[in-house]
Amino acid sequence: MQRTILLGAIVVGFMMALLAIPFMAPSALASSNKHVDEAIHHAKEAVQHGKQGHADVLVKHAEVALKHAEMAQKETPNPHIAEGVKGLKGAVEHGKAGHADVATKEAEGAITHLSEIK
């Protein structure tokens, strides 16, 4: 009798855990999407400044975008986020070298990939 009760309690607990999973996932996705949104916003700012030749300001926005993209990748790994991170790293690297035109293209590529998440 005690075994039956124990087994029933385990099964009920397992079922409740399974039912709770779908309710937990949206909050993780929402947080990740917020980071993606922020990454896109700052990457767009980086592009605008890059087109004006302001490599130093491009770098600042690209670094903020990169932080958000990396947080999104940690929360919800995705190949498009990974490519966005790669592009933002390139934007920062080229921007620090004063190559605003190349950095701008890298940031634009990052935006393209991050926009695929939506």
FENPEPE-V296358 format. One record per residue. RES is the residue in one small letter. SS is DSSP state (h for helix, s for strand, l for the rest). PHI is phi in degrees with one decimal (none if undefined). OMEGA is omega in whole degrees, -180 to 180 (999 if undefined). Layout:
# FENPEPE-V296358
res/ss/phi/omega
RES/SS/PHI/OMEGA
RES/SS/PHI/OMEGA
This chain:
# FENPEPE-V296358
res/ss/phi/omega
m/l/none/-180
q/h/-66.1/178
r/h/-63.3/-180
t/h/-63.6/179
i/h/-65.3/179
l/h/-62.9/179
l/h/-62.8/178
g/h/-62.4/179
a/h/-64.9/179
i/h/-64.9/-180
v/h/-62.6/179
v/h/-62.6/179
g/h/-62.0/179
f/h/-62.7/-180
m/h/-63.5/179
m/h/-64.8/178
a/h/-64.0/179
l/h/-64.0/180
l/h/-70.3/-178
a/h/-78.9/-176
i/h/-57.2/-180
p/h/-62.1/-179
f/h/-81.6/178
m/h/-83.4/-175
a/h/-60.2/-179
p/h/-58.8/179
s/h/-67.8/177
a/h/-66.3/179
l/h/-66.0/180
a/h/-63.7/179
s/h/-64.9/179
s/h/-62.7/179
n/h/-62.7/178
k/h/-64.1/178
h/h/-66.0/177
v/h/-63.3/178
d/h/-58.8/179
e/h/-66.4/179
a/h/-61.9/179
i/h/-63.3/-180
h/h/-56.9/-177
h/h/-71.5/176
a/h/-64.3/177
k/h/-64.8/176
e/h/-62.9/178
a/h/-60.3/180
v/h/-61.9/-179
q/h/-58.0/-179
h/h/-71.8/178
g/h/-63.1/179
k/h/-65.7/177
q/l/-90.8/179
g/l/84.0/-179
h/l/-91.7/-176
a/h/-60.1/-178
d/h/-65.4/179
v/h/-73.5/175
l/h/-55.1/-179
v/h/-59.8/-179
k/h/-60.0/-180
h/h/-70.2/179
a/h/-64.4/178
e/h/-66.5/177
v/h/-65.7/178
a/h/-59.4/180
l/h/-61.7/179
k/h/-59.8/180
h/h/-66.5/179
a/h/-64.3/178
e/h/-65.8/177
m/h/-65.7/178
a/h/-62.8/-180
q/h/-65.6/178
k/h/-65.7/-177
e/h/-73.7/-176
t/l/-141.5/-179
p/l/-55.2/-177
n/l/-156.3/-179
p/h/-61.1/179
h/h/-70.1/177
i/h/-66.1/179
a/h/-59.2/178
e/h/-68.3/176
g/h/-62.9/177
v/h/-60.3/180
k/h/-58.7/179
g/h/-63.9/180
l/h/-68.0/176
k/h/-62.8/177
g/h/-63.7/179
a/h/-62.4/179
v/h/-64.3/-178
e/h/-60.2/-179
h/h/-70.0/178
g/h/-63.9/178
k/h/-65.3/178
a/l/-82.0/179
g/l/86.0/-180
h/l/-93.0/-176
a/h/-60.2/-178
d/h/-66.6/180
v/h/-69.8/179
a/h/-61.4/178
t/h/-63.2/179
k/h/-63.6/177
e/h/-64.0/179
a/h/-65.7/178
e/h/-64.1/177
g/h/-63.3/178
a/h/-62.6/179
i/h/-60.9/179
t/h/-56.8/-178
h/h/-69.6/-179
l/h/-64.8/179
s/h/-68.5/178
e/l/-68.7/-179
i/l/-71.0/-177
k/l/-70.2/999
